[in-house]
Amino acid sequence: MFRIKAVVTPTFIEALVLVVAIVSMISVSIVKFGSVPHLPILFSILLLICYGLVKKVSYRQLEGGLVEGAGAGMSAVFLFFFIGILVSSWIMSGTIPTLIYAGFTMITPSYFFAIVFVVTAIVGISIGSSLTTVATVGVAFIGMATVLDLSLAITAGAVVSGAFFGDKMSPLSDTTNLAASIVGVDLFEHIRNMGWTTFPAFLLSLVFFGLLSPSVTLSEVDKITMFQEGLLATGMIHWYTVLPLVLLAVLTIMKVPALMTLAISSASAVAVSYLHHSYSAPEVFSILFKGFVSTTGIEEIDALLTRGGMESMMFTIGLVLLALSMGGLLFTLGIVQCLLAKIESLLRKVSSVIVASALTAIGINVLIGEQYLSILLTGQAFQGQYEKVGLAGKNLSRVMEDAGTVVNPLVPWSVCGIFIADMLGVGVLTYLPFAFFCLLSPILTVLFGFLGKTLTYTEQKSAE
């Protein structure tokens, strides 16, 4: 994206006014009017086109910027298609239901908050969706905490922390795939590199939740039993259903490209499904495209297992293409270059580049309240800066997740914040002090940037 050449040089005031207008338009539309982000982004594109025409830029050049910007996301689009297929195939094979069932067997009377954190993390990784995890098992844990007279704030903090750990580290997560694709990093290399900051944040959070956990007796286990019985009733809980996951791990270790890894694992999942259910060819094609539909009759279970399919990724794909197109126009019109030029002198050190990109991701979350845009715009703006200081792209993708993905639920007016508060009945500012994982991730990524630890440099920089 940063290689798109500017065809006009705006003044700093013009660039600043345009960015403020775009941020205001998007944030007001999402926060005040509850709009999906697609529409205000489309309106912002129209605003930029009008500005370009006023500056005597030909429509053909503006259109070229749109196309070039959207083209930067085509690898992500193809990955998203296969992610949708993988999710639906893993449900029909029983892989995801078995992982969730295993998570619920971990519930014990002691260390309640710590167990809630771990189980939601397992479920989050299994389904790749933080909000679905919160709306299902998260709601169940809040109900248990209410019956046991435990802190709802800490319980909610544990649920949010675990759900977003899972969302961040799952190869099924759209934000994880987006962060890797936007800077051209292999998906599994991106996930491995995130481990340097993610696992310390996970372990510290686990310790904190363990220390805060009271000694109680879980006499109220109806909700857990309901989940377990509902999952068993599907007939998909078997030891062999983890084979697609094992294959995914093996192919990842062998460094097989992410797209091929997802395709092979999906094919193996379809094959495994025939060990416990005979699907017709039309049913398989329908599930892979439209997603798996659970019909257990238990609302919470059906909400967990009704998902996936290529069709389910269209919302994300549309948003990615629109946001990247807007980014292409911002670069074509020289707006991003103009703003970065003002702080260029401050971005000559590795630490300053990491801090600036982290603050940008956090700032977009706070101003706009949308985590996808936080990832997309930060990646577009700072990819060139990371290259200039000799940092490999996977450092940027890690910062985009550490300060972008997991920060969104901490903003009361954000998409995630509003949803979570409504689902759990606990205000964002109430659970925020206990969302340890979400708080520690941006702190650790900035700290390691200052210390120069766990960073990967390009070959050219290393040679110097």
RAZIWO-V871913 format. One line per field, one symbol per residue. ss: DSSP state (A for helix, B for strand, O for the rest). phi: phi as a letter, one per 20 degrees, with the letter a starting at -180 (. if undefined). psi: psi as a letter, one per 20 degrees, with the letter a starting at -180 (. if undefined). Layout:
ss->???
phi->???
psi->???
This chain:
ss->OOOOOOOOOOOAAAAAAAAAAAAAAAAAAAAAOOOOAAAAAAAAAAAAAAAAAAOOOOAAAAAAAAAAAAAOOAAAAAAAAAAAAAAAAAAAAOAAAAAAAAAAOOOOOOOAAAAAAAAAAAAAAAAOOAAAAAAAAAAAAAAAAAAOOOOAAAAAAAAAAAAAAAAAAOOOOAAAAAAAAAOOOOAAAAAAAAAAAAAAAAAAAAAAAAAAOOOOOOOOOAAAAAAAAAAAAOOOOOAAAAAAAAAAAAAAAOOOOAAAAAAAAAAAAAAAAOOOOOOOAAAAAAAAAAOBOOOOOOAAAAAAAOBOOAAAAAAAAAAAAAAAAAAAAAAAOOAAAAAAAAOAAAOOOAAAAAAAAAAAAAAAAAAAOOAAAAAAAAAAAAAAAAAAOOBOAAAAAAAAAAAAAOOAAAOOOOAAAAAAAAAAOOOAAAAAAAOAAAAAAAAAAAAAAAAOOOOOBOAAAAAO
phi->.fefefdbdffffffffffffffffffffffedmfffgffffffffffffffffemefffffffffffffffdfffgfffgffgffgfffffenffgfffgffffefcfelgfffgffffffffffdmcffffffdfffffffffffeldfffffffffffffeffffdefeffffffffffdmdggfffffffgfdffffffffffffffefeecdefddgffgfffffffffmdebfffegffffgffffffmfggfffffffffffffffffcbeefgfffffffeeoedecfnegfffffdeanngffefgffgffffffffffffffemffffffffdgfedddgfffffffffffffffffdmcfffgfffffffdffffffeneffffffffgefddgeegfedgefgfgfffgffemcfgffegfdegffffgfffffffffemeleddfffffff
psi->giipppiqorrhggggggggggggggggggggikqqigghgghhghghgggghhjkpqhhhghhggghghhijhhhghghghggggghhhghijgghgggghghiiprhqlghghgggghgggghhijoghgggiehghghggghghilrphghghhgggggghggghipiiphhghggghhjkqpghhggghhhhhghghggggggghghiprorpmhnjggghggghgghihjjnqhiiighgggggghghikpqgghgggghghhggghhiiipoqrghgghgghgirpoplhioggghhhinraqhhiihggggggggghgghghhghjjgghgghhhjghiliqgghgggghghgggghggghkohghggghggghjghhhhhjjpqhigghghhghifgihgiiohjrgggggghggikpqgigigijmgghhhghghhgghghikqjqpqrhgghh.
